[in-house]
Structures are given as structure tokens and as C-alpha cells.
């Protein structure tokens, strides 16, 4: 667990990274296990140094990207409540995940408070709207060889990978204001603590770098 926490602490001190626990476990050479993830999440919340580095909703760091993708599909398929097995079947038809994988994701979404379970049925939690704040259920994963990590947005991916774009932005540096869509107060304060030239700590200008982006896979909307 200590190796995973070290990866997260190092990454979270970089303004463009919001690496999640599963990615950190992979980079530490550990297989992903839900029980281990929950212990790590609890350790983070109990460690003020690490908890202070959570600039988005904790789900952005504690859930896997597939679990966030599952949550997006749930918003599109769940009306009222549904039997867990039926919801898993419907979500698996939308995503390229097996029903077993979806059932595991639904369990994680209930653990973190996105879903409520009652008598074998699942429904959205009253707290579910909070999960849409900030980066919400979107993710932008950078894959550079064996290294995987999430960034805040597509703009950050281009900053990491395009020298020309990075140089152009440095010539005309801009700051996000408090009214910027999706910006949290904590993230804004963190970004403002860096000079524009210090935002990119490590570049990925060489080799093959891929972006795995959920934003266009499933349209996201909120149903009252």
C-alpha cells in the first residue's frame, strides 16, 4: 500500500494529473483488488497531506475509469430503481464490459455512495448529483508505455504532448477564473499557485502516447 500512496502523492502534486488508485496500483506493480482499493482510499482520507491533494470529488480518484463509465451508463438506463442483475445486463449491452464486470462496478458505485441498494434493487443516491461536479464522470487517460494516469481535461493532454501548443500558450498565458465551467475552488487555488511555465513538469513529446477519453462514448445528462 505504501508504494501506491507514494505514486499518488507524487502525481497529485503535479497540477495536470488526477491519477486514480487503480492506475497507481498498476504502476506500483500490484494487481487491482477492490478490498485493497478500499483500504487505500480510507488511508488517503485519514492522511491530511493526501486528502488535501484531492482537488476534485473523491470519486475521481477512488473509482476506476470503467466504474465511472458504468456510472455514466447507469444515468442513461436507470429510471427509478431496478433489480441489480437486470441493471447489470442493460449496462453491459451499452458498454463493452461483461455482466460480471458491470456487477463489480455497480458494487463499487454503491460503496462510494453513487447508488443506494435496498432489497436487491438499486437506485440513484440523493447524493448522486455531487458526482457530476468538477471533472465528474468524465476521464481523460494518458497512456505512455507502462505509465497510465488521468489528466483534468483534453487541454492538459495537449499541453503534455505538443511542444508547439505549449509554446503558444506560454506566449499568451491565461488563467481560469472562478466562473470557469466545472472548476472547483480547490482546483482553482492549486492552479493559481503555479507560474504558467511550471504547469507542465514532465513532457511526452517523444514516442507513442495515447489518450483514452470517455467524454464522447456515452452522452451524459441528468434525469430528475
N, C-alpha and C positions, 0 to 999 in steps of 0.2 A: 504493500500500500504506500509506503514512503516514496518509492520510486515514481509512482503515479502522481502523488502530490507534488513532487519536485518538478515533474514535467508541466503540470498545470500552473504552479506558481511562476515558473519561468515564462510560460506562454502568456499568462494573463497580465504580466507586466508590460507586454507589448500592446500598443493601442489598437492594432488592426486584428488581433486574434481573440477569438472566443471559443477556444478549444474545449471539446466536451470530454467527459470522463472516459467514454469508450475509446475515443481517439488516443487519449493519454495512456490507457491500458495497453493498446496495441503498440504504441511507441516504446513502452516500458517492457515489451516482450511478454505480456500477460494475456491469456485468453479472457474474453469477456464473460463474466458471470454476473447475473443480476444481484445475487447476495453480496458479492464484492462491491459492486457499484453502489449499493445502498449504504454499505459501511463507509465507503469513501465519501459519499455525499454527506453523511452525518458528520464525518470528521471535518469536512470543509466548513459546515455550518457552525461547528464548535470552535473553529480556529479563526479568531478575529482577523488575522492577517490575510487569510484566504477569502473569508466571507466578504471582506471589504473590496476584493478584486472582482466580485460578481456585479458587473455593471448592467446586466440585463436580468430579466426574470430567471430565477434559478433553473427553470426547466430548459433554458437554452444550453446549460452546461451539464445538467444531470441526465437528460434524455438523449438517446441515440438519434441519429438523423432519421433512421427508419421509423422510430417511435413518433417523431414529430410529423413525419409523412403520414403515418397512420392517424394521428390526431386530425390532420387536415382532411383525410378521407372520412373520418367519423363526422366531422362537421357537415359534410355533403350528403351523408347517407342516413344519419340518425335523426329521427323525429320522435320526440317524447322519450320513450325507453324501448329497449329491445333485449331479447334473450342474448346472452353473451355469445353463444355458438352461432346464432343467426347473424349477429353483427359482424363476427369474425368472417363468416362466409361472404357477406356482402362487401366488406372492405377488401378481402383478398381478391375479389373479382375486379376491383378498381386498381389495385396495386399488383406489382409483380412479386408478391410475397405469398407464402403458403398460409393456410389457415392456422397452423401451429405457430408460425412466426407472428401472425396478427394477434392470436390469443395472448402470446407473451407480451406483445406491445400494449395490448389493452390492459393487462395486469399492471404494467409499468405506469400507464396513464391513470389508473385507479390509485396506485401507490402515491403518485405525486399530486393528486387532487384535481386532475382534469375531469375525471369521470367519478361518479358515485355508483356503488353497487348495492342493490337491495333485492334479496330473494332471487338471486340468479339473473337479475336484469341490470342493464347498465343505462345510465342517463348522464347527461352533461351536469357537472357540478355547478352550483351557483357561482363558484369562483372561476369558472372556465374563461370568462371574458378577459381576466387578468393575463391569461396565457397568450393573448394576441397583442399585448403591449410590447413596444420596442421591436426587436427582431422577430418576436412572436414565434410562429410555427414555420417560418422560412429558414433555410440554411444555405450557405454557400461554402462548400468544402473544397479546399485546395489539396490536391494530391500530387506530391513531388517525390517520386520514388517511393520509399517506405514511409515517408513522413506525410501524415494527414492532419489537418487542422481546419477549423471553421474560421472564416473572416466575417466581419459585420455586414458587408454588402458587396455587390459586384464592383463598385468603385474601388474598394480596397484590394480586390483581386488584381485589377488593372494596375494599381499603384505598385504592387509587388512584382509584376511580370513585364511591365512595359517601361523601359528607360525613357522613351520619348514622351510618353504621357506624364511620367513622374517629373521630368524636367520642365514640361509645360506648366504643370500645376505649381511647381516651385517658383516659376517666374511670376505667377499671379496667385499667390496663396490666398485661400478663402477660409473663413471659419463658419462652422454651423452655428446658427443662432438657437436660442431656447425654443423657438417656434418650429424648428425643423421637424418634419413628419417622422414619427417613430422614435425620436430622440428621448432618452431618459435623462433626468437631471444628473445622475451619477456618471453616465457615459459622457455627457457634455462637459462636465467638470474635468473628467480624466483627459479628454482630447485637448482641452484648453491648457492643460499643464505641459503640453509638448510644443516645441517650435515646429513649424511645418517640415523643416528638413530632418527632424528627428522622428517623424511618424513611421517611416519605413526603416526598421532595424536590420532586416535581412532581406535581400532581394532574390528573386527567382528568375533572372534574365536568361539563364542557360538551361539546356536540357528540355525535357518534356514535362510540362506542368498542366494538369487537368483541373477543370472546375466542374464539380457536381452540384447542380443547382436545382432546388425543389420549387422555385417560385413559379415556374410555368407548367409543372407537371399536373397539379390539381388546382383549379381555381379556388380561391379562398374567400368565403363570405360568412357572415354571422347570421344565424337564424335565431330570432327571438322565440 
